[in-house]
Amino acid sequence: MITFTDYYKPNHPNTMNQPMRINSFSRSFILMAFLALFSVSAMAGSRDYYQIQVFRLTGKAQEAKLDNYLKNAYLPAIHRAGIPKVGVFKPVESDTTSGKRVYVWMSFKSLDQFSKIQDVLLKDKDFQAKGIDFLGAPVDQKPFVRKESILLKAFPDAPNFFIPTYSTSPSERIYELRSYEGPTDNLFRQKAKMFNEGGEIKLFNSLGFNTVFNAEVISGSTMPNLMYMTSFSDMASHDAHWKTFGSHPDWKKLSSMDEYKNTVSKAVILLLHPTDYSDF
């Protein structure tokens, strides 16, 4: 029996008169192997970019206009632009900013994709038509007060986002968005190290926090800072998870290490519900 290896031996009678075929096959095989290896390596090293838009509102009238715009114009256009998941969140009822803040989160595979999104929306005729009441509102009927944009890059130990699934209603689910501001650049780097090399991300994962993302802010108003979002089926689950985390021996050991002390000058903790039209 002639095997594949035998067939392509240089001196085999079936190949002695086919040098070009052998060379062509070899070159093609090597090229395909190289491209496959390059693709896998590139994917393994890729890290997501995230944007969080914060809409500041005066109250219910602006909130209703924003909801209509996001649900019927903005999210469908973003989906058409190749971004499958957009999260839209509002503060829980007990928050003093309830009814006056809306948070819109989305993910990008590259800064190039992020930089082109506005051009894509400008050329989307359906988006421009359906969003006209919001986009072209007269100056005396502004649909929001101000809008902030925060740009983030995923941490090495959490390079890609995670979308959880829950059976509870959106009004019960809790998405906790945290921002940890550092007093100096170097101390901030230590806090980032605590999440990555220190193992804080791994601890969150092992305890089932269903973390949507962990990332460093690369453009924002409170730098240097990092942000992350954990999620829970309801408030009881939220409280139980944090109780377990606070008493866990790994956290006690990590938080007591000198190299991670005084790395946070301010922590901003937001408890949010997803809207009924949010993608998660």
C-alpha positions in Angstrom: 0.0 0.0 0.0 1.3 3.5 -0.9 0.8 6.0 2.0 0.5 9.7 1.8 4.1 10.1 3.0 5.4 7.5 0.5 3.6 9.3 -2.4 5.4 12.5 -1.7 8.9 11.1 -1.2 11.1 12.9 -3.7 12.3 9.6 -5.4 9.0 7.8 -5.5 8.2 6.8 -9.1 4.8 8.6 -9.0 6.5 11.9 -8.2 9.8 11.8 -10.0 8.4 13.6 -13.0 6.2 16.0 -11.1 8.6 18.4 -9.3 6.3 21.4 -9.9 3.3 19.6 -8.4 5.3 18.8 -5.3 6.6 22.3 -4.9 3.2 23.8 -5.5 1.6 21.6 -3.0 4.3 22.2 -0.4 4.1 25.9 -0.8 0.4 25.9 -0.5 0.4 23.7 2.5 3.0 25.9 4.3 1.2 29.1 3.4 -2.1 27.7 4.8 -0.4 26.5 7.9 1.2 29.9 8.5 -2.0 31.8 7.9 -3.9 29.5 10.3 -1.2 30.0 12.9 -1.2 33.7 12.4 -5.0 33.9 12.7 -5.0 31.9 15.9 -2.2 34.0 17.4 -4.0 37.2 16.5 -7.2 36.1 18.0 -5.5 34.9 21.2 -3.9 38.3 21.7 -7.0 40.4 20.9 -8.6 42.5 23.6 -12.0 44.2 23.3 -12.6 48.0 23.5 -15.7 49.3 25.2 -17.7 52.5 25.1 -20.0 53.6 27.9 -22.3 56.5 27.0 -23.9 58.3 30.0 -26.9 60.4 29.2 -27.9 63.0 31.8 -31.6 63.9 31.8 -33.9 66.4 33.5 -36.6 63.9 34.1 -39.4 61.7 32.7 -40.1 63.7 29.5 -36.5 63.4 28.3 -36.2 59.8 29.5 -39.2 58.8 27.3 -37.7 60.5 24.3 -34.3 58.8 24.8 -36.0 55.4 25.3 -37.9 55.8 22.0 -34.7 56.8 20.2 -32.5 54.1 21.6 -35.1 51.3 21.1 -36.4 52.2 17.6 -33.5 53.9 16.0 -30.1 53.6 17.7 -29.9 50.0 18.7 -31.2 48.6 15.4 -28.6 50.8 13.6 -25.8 49.7 15.8 -26.8 46.1 15.1 -26.7 46.7 11.4 -23.3 48.1 11.9 -22.0 44.7 13.1 -22.3 45.2 16.9 -24.5 42.4 18.1 -25.0 43.3 21.8 -25.8 46.7 23.3 -26.6 47.1 27.0 -28.9 49.9 28.1 -29.2 50.4 31.9 -30.9 52.7 34.4 -30.2 53.3 38.1 -32.2 51.3 40.6 -35.2 53.1 42.1 -33.5 54.0 45.3 -30.7 55.9 43.5 -31.1 59.7 43.6 -30.2 59.7 39.9 -33.1 57.3 39.0 -34.9 58.8 36.0 -32.0 61.2 35.3 -29.3 58.9 34.0 -29.1 56.3 31.2 -26.0 54.1 30.5 -25.4 52.6 27.1 -22.6 50.0 26.8 -21.2 48.4 23.7 -18.1 46.5 22.5 -15.7 47.0 19.7 -13.0 44.7 18.3 -10.6 47.5 17.5 -10.2 51.2 17.8 -10.6 51.4 14.0 -14.1 50.0 14.4 -14.9 52.5 17.1 -13.6 55.4 15.1 -15.8 54.6 12.1 -19.1 54.0 13.9 -20.3 57.6 13.6 -19.6 57.7 9.9 -21.6 54.4 9.6 -24.6 56.0 11.5 -24.4 59.2 9.3 -24.8 57.1 6.2 -27.6 54.9 7.6 -30.8 56.5 6.1 -33.1 54.3 8.2 -31.4 55.4 11.4 -31.5 59.1 10.4 -35.2 58.9 9.5 -36.3 57.0 12.6 -34.1 59.1 14.9 -35.1 62.5 13.5 -37.2 63.5 16.5 -34.2 63.0 18.8 -31.3 63.9 16.5 -33.0 67.0 15.1 -34.9 68.2 18.1 -35.3 72.0 18.4 -33.1 73.8 20.8 -36.0 74.5 23.2 -36.9 70.8 23.3 -33.6 69.2 24.0 -33.9 65.4 24.5 -31.0 65.3 27.0 -28.8 67.7 29.1 -25.4 66.3 28.3 -23.8 63.1 27.1 -20.5 61.6 28.3 -18.5 59.0 26.5 -16.0 56.7 28.3 -13.6 54.6 26.3 -12.1 51.5 27.8 -9.7 48.7 26.9 -10.2 45.2 28.3 -7.8 43.8 30.8 -5.3 41.1 29.7 -6.9 38.5 32.1 -10.4 39.4 30.8 -9.8 40.2 27.1 -13.4 39.7 25.9 -16.8 40.5 27.3 -19.3 38.0 28.7 -23.1 38.2 28.3 -25.0 36.5 31.1 -28.5 35.0 30.8 -31.2 35.1 33.5 -34.7 33.9 33.8 -35.7 36.8 36.1 -37.4 39.9 34.6 -35.2 42.9 33.6 -36.7 44.9 36.5 -35.3 42.3 39.0 -31.8 41.9 37.5 -28.9 43.9 38.9 -25.9 45.1 36.9 -23.3 46.6 39.2 -21.0 49.1 37.5 -17.9 50.0 39.5 -15.2 52.6 38.9 -12.0 52.6 40.9 -10.0 55.9 40.7 -6.3 55.8 41.5 -4.6 58.6 43.4 -1.6 58.5 41.0 -0.7 56.7 37.8 1.6 54.3 39.5 -0.8 53.4 42.3 -3.5 52.9 39.7 -1.2 50.5 37.8 -0.9 48.5 41.1 -4.7 48.3 41.3 -4.8 47.1 37.7 -2.1 44.5 38.6 -4.3 43.4 41.5 -7.1 42.5 39.1 -4.8 40.7 36.6 -1.6 39.2 38.0 -3.0 39.4 41.6 -5.9 37.2 40.8 -8.9 39.4 41.6 -10.6 38.6 38.2 -10.1 34.9 38.7 -11.7 35.1 42.2 -14.7 36.9 40.8 -15.0 34.2 38.1 -14.7 31.4 40.6 -17.5 32.8 42.7 -19.9 33.2 39.8 -20.1 37.0 39.6 -21.0 36.8 35.9 -18.7 39.7 35.1 -19.6 41.4 31.8 -16.3 43.2 31.5 -13.1 44.3 33.3 -11.2 47.2 31.7 -9.0 50.2 32.0 -10.4 53.6 31.1 -8.2 55.1 28.3 -10.4 58.2 27.8 -12.7 59.6 30.3 -13.3 62.4 32.9 -12.0 60.6 36.1 -8.7 59.1 35.0 -6.7 57.2 36.0 -9.4 54.6 36.7 -10.6 51.1 35.9 -14.2 50.0 35.5 -15.9 46.6 35.7 -19.5 45.3 35.6 -20.8 42.3 37.5 -24.3 41.0 37.2 -26.9 39.1 39.3 -30.3 37.6 38.8 -31.7 39.8 41.6 -30.7 41.9 44.6 -30.7 38.9 47.0 -28.1 37.2 44.7 -26.1 40.4 44.6 -25.9 40.6 48.4 -25.1 36.9 48.8 -22.3 37.0 46.3 -20.6 40.1 47.9 -20.9 38.6 51.3 -19.1 35.4 50.1 -16.5 37.6 48.4 -15.8 39.7 51.4 -15.1 36.8 53.7 -13.2 34.7 51.2 -9.6 33.8 52.3 -8.2 34.6 48.9 -9.6 38.1 49.0 -8.5 38.7 52.6 -5.0 37.6 51.6 -4.9 39.8 48.5 -6.4 42.9 50.1 -3.8 42.7 52.9 -0.8 42.8 50.7 1.3 46.0 51.0 1.7 46.4 47.3 -2.0 46.8 46.8 -2.7 49.2 49.6 -3.8 52.8 49.0 -4.4 52.1 45.3 -8.0 53.5 45.2 -8.7 57.1 46.1 -12.4 56.9 45.1 -14.9 54.1 44.3 -18.1 54.8 42.5 -20.6 52.0 42.7 -23.8 52.0 40.6 -26.6 49.5 40.8 -28.5 49.3 37.6 -31.5 47.6 35.9 -31.4 46.7 32.2 -34.2 48.3 30.2 -36.8 46.0 28.6 -35.2 46.7 25.2 -31.6 46.1 26.3 -29.8 43.2 24.6 -28.9 41.7 28.0 
